[in-house]
Amino acid sequence: IYEMNQKDTFAELQDQPLVSIIIPNKDHTKELDTCIRSIEQRSSYRNYEYIIIENNSEEDRTFQYYKDIQKEFPHLKVISFPDAFNFAKINNFAVSYAKGDYLLLLNNDTEMIAPDTISEMLRYAEKKDVGVVGARLYYPDDTIQHAGVIIGYGGIVGHAFAGVSRKESGYQNRIITVQNYSAVTAACMMVRREIYEMVHGMSEEYEVAFNDIDFCLKVREQGYLVVYTPDAELYHYESKSRGIDDTVDKMMR
C-alpha cells in the first residue's frame, strides 16, 4: 500500500504544471470527441494541452473534424504519424512534440468521469519516488476494466478485479485504495517526462500489446513506484478502436 502522510492534499499542486495529453487516433472521431469533451466539461485541472496523433485515417470527415476541433480548442494540435500502427512508436513520437513536464497517455475510447482525475494522478506523479500513475477504468456496464495490473495473473498479465461491479470495494478494499502495482495500463497513464526519457520511452518491438507493461517494469527497475489511484475515474470503451486479441496472429504477436 502506498504510504501517504497527513500533508498530502490538493494544496500541494500550487505550481499547476503543464500536462501533455497524448491521444492516438485513426478515424474514430466520435469516440475522440467524447474523450476530449469529457475533459473540457468535467476536469477541475485546467493546465493541459492535447496532442492528437493522426495515424493513417482514411475518411475525409476525420480531417475536417481535426480542422474544426483545433479551431475550437487552441490548446489542441494534431500531428501526423504516417507509419503503420505501432502504439509504442506513436507515443514516443508524440513526446517529442509535448511541451509539458508531465505526460498523460490516453486512449481515444475513454471518457473522464471524476473531475479531479488529472489532479489525483498528478499529485502522485509529482512525488520523487513515483514513476508511473494509473487510473480506475470502467466498462460501459459499470464493471471494473482496470484497477491495476498483476504480472502472472491469467498466464501472462491480468487486470486486478476485472468484471467486478463499480460499487464494490474489493478484497480488503483494494479497489478503492491507493497502492503500488507491478504495472498499470497506458489506456490512461501519467508519467513525468524526465522518467519517460530516462528509460528511453516505450519499447517499439511491442507494437500493439504489452508495451505499457514493459514500460512499467523498466521504470520499476530504476527504483520508482507504479501507483494506482482509484480517485482517477474514466470509462474505457475497450476494443472499439483496434479489436481484441482473439486471433492466432494477434496472440502470436
C-alpha positions as CSV (number, residue, x, y, z in Angstrom):
1,I,0.0,0.0,0.0
2,Y,1.3,3.4,-0.9
3,E,2.0,5.4,2.3
4,M,0.8,8.9,2.4
5,N,1.4,11.5,5.1
6,Q,-1.2,13.8,6.5
7,K,0.1,16.8,4.5
8,D,-0.7,15.1,1.1
9,T,-3.5,17.3,-0.1
10,F,-4.5,19.0,-3.4
11,A,-3.0,22.2,-2.0
12,E,0.4,20.7,-2.9
13,L,-0.4,21.3,-6.6
14,Q,0.5,25.0,-6.3
15,D,2.7,25.2,-9.4
16,Q,0.0,23.7,-11.7
17,P,2.5,22.2,-14.2
18,L,1.5,21.7,-17.8
19,V,0.2,18.2,-18.6
20,S,0.5,17.0,-22.2
21,I,-2.4,14.7,-23.0
22,I,-1.3,12.3,-25.8
23,I,-4.1,10.6,-27.7
24,P,-3.5,8.4,-30.8
25,N,-6.4,8.3,-33.4
26,K,-7.4,6.7,-36.7
27,D,-10.9,7.8,-38.0
28,H,-12.7,7.3,-34.6
29,T,-13.8,10.9,-34.4
30,K,-16.9,10.2,-32.4
31,E,-15.0,8.4,-29.6
32,L,-12.2,11.0,-29.8
33,D,-14.7,13.9,-29.5
34,T,-16.4,12.2,-26.5
35,C,-13.0,11.8,-24.9
36,I,-11.9,15.5,-25.4
37,R,-15.3,17.0,-24.4
38,S,-15.4,14.9,-21.2
39,I,-12.1,16.5,-20.2
40,E,-13.2,20.0,-21.3
41,Q,-16.5,19.8,-19.5
42,R,-15.5,17.9,-16.3
43,S,-11.9,18.3,-15.5
44,S,-11.1,20.6,-12.5
45,Y,-7.5,20.8,-13.6
46,R,-7.1,23.2,-16.5
47,N,-3.4,23.5,-17.4
48,Y,-3.1,20.9,-20.1
49,E,-2.5,20.6,-23.9
50,Y,-3.8,17.9,-26.3
51,I,-1.5,16.2,-28.8
52,I,-3.6,14.1,-31.1
53,I,-1.5,11.7,-33.2
54,E,-3.2,11.1,-36.5
55,N,-2.3,7.6,-37.8
56,N,-3.4,6.8,-41.3
57,S,-7.1,7.9,-41.2
58,E,-9.0,7.2,-44.4
59,E,-12.2,9.2,-44.0
60,D,-12.5,12.8,-45.2
61,R,-14.7,13.7,-42.2
62,T,-11.8,12.8,-39.9
63,F,-9.6,15.6,-41.3
64,Q,-12.5,18.0,-41.3
65,Y,-13.0,17.2,-37.7
66,Y,-9.3,17.9,-37.0
67,K,-9.7,21.3,-38.5
68,D,-12.8,22.1,-36.6
69,I,-11.6,20.9,-33.2
70,Q,-8.3,22.8,-33.4
71,K,-10.2,26.0,-34.1
72,E,-12.5,25.3,-31.1
73,F,-9.6,24.4,-28.7
74,P,-6.4,26.3,-29.4
75,H,-4.5,24.1,-26.9
76,L,-5.1,21.1,-29.2
77,K,-2.8,20.2,-32.0
78,V,-2.9,17.3,-34.5
79,I,0.4,15.6,-35.5
80,S,0.6,13.1,-38.3
81,F,2.3,9.8,-37.9
82,P,2.3,8.1,-41.3
83,D,3.9,4.8,-40.5
84,A,2.0,1.6,-39.7
85,F,0.3,1.4,-36.3
86,N,2.8,0.8,-33.5
87,F,1.5,2.1,-30.2
88,A,4.9,2.3,-28.6
89,K,6.4,4.2,-31.5
90,I,3.4,6.6,-31.8
91,N,3.7,7.6,-28.1
92,N,7.5,8.0,-28.4
93,F,6.9,10.2,-31.5
94,A,4.3,12.3,-29.7
95,V,6.5,13.0,-26.7
96,S,8.9,15.0,-29.0
97,Y,6.1,17.4,-29.6
98,A,4.9,17.6,-26.0
99,K,5.6,20.8,-24.0
100,G,4.6,19.5,-20.6
101,D,6.8,18.2,-17.8
102,Y,4.1,15.5,-17.3
103,L,2.7,13.2,-19.9
104,L,-0.8,11.7,-19.8
105,L,-1.1,8.8,-22.3
106,L,-4.8,8.3,-23.0
107,N,-6.8,6.1,-25.4
108,N,-9.2,7.8,-27.7
109,D,-12.0,5.5,-26.4
110,T,-12.0,6.8,-22.9
111,E,-14.3,9.2,-21.1
112,M,-13.4,11.1,-18.0
113,I,-15.9,10.7,-15.1
114,A,-14.2,12.2,-12.0
115,P,-13.5,15.9,-12.2
116,D,-10.3,15.5,-10.2
117,T,-8.8,12.7,-12.4
118,I,-5.8,14.7,-13.6
119,S,-5.2,16.3,-10.3
120,E,-5.3,13.0,-8.5
121,M,-2.9,11.4,-10.9
122,L,-0.6,14.5,-10.8
123,R,-0.4,14.6,-7.0
124,Y,1.3,11.2,-7.1
125,A,3.3,11.7,-10.3
126,E,4.9,14.7,-8.7
127,K,6.4,12.6,-5.9
128,K,10.0,11.8,-6.2
129,D,9.6,8.0,-5.6
130,V,6.7,7.6,-8.1
131,G,7.4,6.9,-11.7
132,V,4.0,5.9,-13.2
133,V,0.4,6.5,-12.2
134,G,-2.7,4.7,-13.4
135,A,-6.4,5.2,-13.0
136,R,-9.6,3.2,-12.3
137,L,-11.3,2.4,-15.6
138,Y,-14.8,1.0,-16.1
139,Y,-16.6,-0.8,-18.9
140,P,-19.8,0.8,-20.1
141,D,-21.8,-1.5,-17.9
142,D,-20.1,0.0,-14.8
143,T,-17.9,-3.0,-14.0
144,I,-14.1,-2.7,-13.5
145,Q,-12.0,-2.8,-16.6
146,H,-8.7,-1.8,-14.8
147,A,-7.7,-1.4,-11.2
148,G,-4.0,-2.2,-11.6
149,V,-2.1,-4.9,-13.4
150,I,-0.7,-8.1,-11.9
151,I,2.2,-10.0,-13.5
152,G,1.5,-13.7,-14.0
153,Y,-2.3,-13.4,-13.5
154,G,-4.1,-15.2,-16.3
155,G,-0.9,-16.7,-17.6
156,I,1.0,-13.5,-18.6
157,V,-0.6,-10.4,-17.0
158,G,-4.1,-9.6,-15.9
159,H,-6.1,-6.7,-14.7
160,A,-7.0,-6.8,-11.0
161,F,-10.7,-7.1,-10.2
162,A,-11.8,-7.0,-13.8
163,G,-15.5,-7.5,-14.1
164,V,-16.3,-6.6,-10.5
165,S,-19.1,-4.1,-10.0
166,R,-18.1,-0.4,-9.8
167,K,-20.0,-0.3,-6.4
168,E,-17.8,-3.0,-4.9
169,S,-14.7,-2.1,-2.8
170,G,-12.9,-5.4,-3.4
171,Y,-10.9,-7.8,-1.3
172,Q,-9.6,-5.8,1.7
173,N,-10.9,-2.6,0.0
174,R,-8.1,-2.9,-2.6
175,I,-10.3,-1.4,-5.4
176,I,-10.7,1.8,-3.5
177,T,-7.2,2.0,-2.1
178,V,-4.2,3.9,-3.5
179,Q,-1.4,1.3,-3.8
180,N,1.6,0.0,-5.8
181,Y,1.3,-2.4,-8.6
182,S,3.6,-4.2,-11.0
183,A,2.1,-2.2,-13.8
184,V,-0.9,-0.1,-15.0
185,T,-2.5,0.2,-18.4
186,A,-1.5,3.0,-20.8
187,A,-5.1,3.5,-21.7
188,C,-4.7,6.2,-19.0
189,M,-1.2,6.5,-17.7
190,M,0.7,9.6,-16.3
191,V,4.4,9.8,-16.1
192,R,7.0,12.5,-15.6
193,R,8.7,13.4,-18.8
194,E,12.1,13.0,-17.3
195,I,11.3,9.4,-16.3
196,Y,9.8,8.6,-19.7
197,E,13.0,9.8,-21.4
198,M,15.2,8.1,-18.7
199,V,14.0,4.7,-19.8
200,H,14.0,5.7,-23.5
201,G,10.2,5.6,-23.7
202,M,8.3,2.5,-24.8
203,S,10.0,-0.5,-26.3
204,E,8.9,-0.3,-30.0
205,E,9.3,-4.1,-30.6
206,Y,6.0,-4.4,-28.7
207,E,3.9,-2.9,-31.5
208,V,0.4,-3.3,-30.0
209,A,0.2,-5.1,-26.7
210,F,2.3,-5.3,-23.6
211,N,4.3,-2.1,-24.4
212,D,2.8,-0.5,-21.3
213,I,3.6,-3.5,-19.1
214,D,7.2,-3.5,-20.3
215,F,7.4,0.3,-19.8
216,C,6.2,0.0,-16.2
217,L,8.7,-2.8,-15.5
218,K,11.5,-0.7,-16.9
219,V,10.5,2.2,-14.6
220,R,10.4,-0.1,-11.6
221,E,13.9,-1.4,-12.4
222,Q,15.1,2.2,-12.0
223,G,13.7,2.2,-8.4
224,Y,10.4,4.0,-9.0
225,L,6.9,3.0,-7.9
226,V,4.0,2.3,-10.2
227,V,0.9,3.7,-8.4
228,Y,-2.8,3.0,-8.9
229,T,-5.2,5.7,-7.7
230,P,-8.9,4.8,-7.6
231,D,-9.9,8.5,-7.5
232,A,-9.0,9.0,-11.1
233,E,-12.0,7.5,-12.9
234,L,-12.9,7.0,-16.5
235,Y,-15.0,4.9,-18.8
236,H,-12.9,2.8,-21.2
237,Y,-14.9,1.6,-24.2
238,E,-12.2,-1.1,-24.7
239,S,-11.6,-2.8,-28.1
240,K,-13.6,-0.3,-30.2
241,S,-10.5,1.1,-31.8
242,R,-8.4,-2.0,-32.7
243,G,-10.4,-5.0,-31.6
244,I,-9.4,-7.7,-29.1
245,D,-6.5,-10.2,-29.2
246,D,-8.7,-13.1,-30.3
247,T,-7.0,-14.3,-33.5
248,V,-4.0,-16.6,-33.9
249,D,-1.9,-13.8,-35.5
250,K,-2.7,-11.4,-32.7
251,M,-1.9,-13.9,-30.0
252,M,1.4,-14.9,-31.6
253,R,2.4,-11.2,-32.0
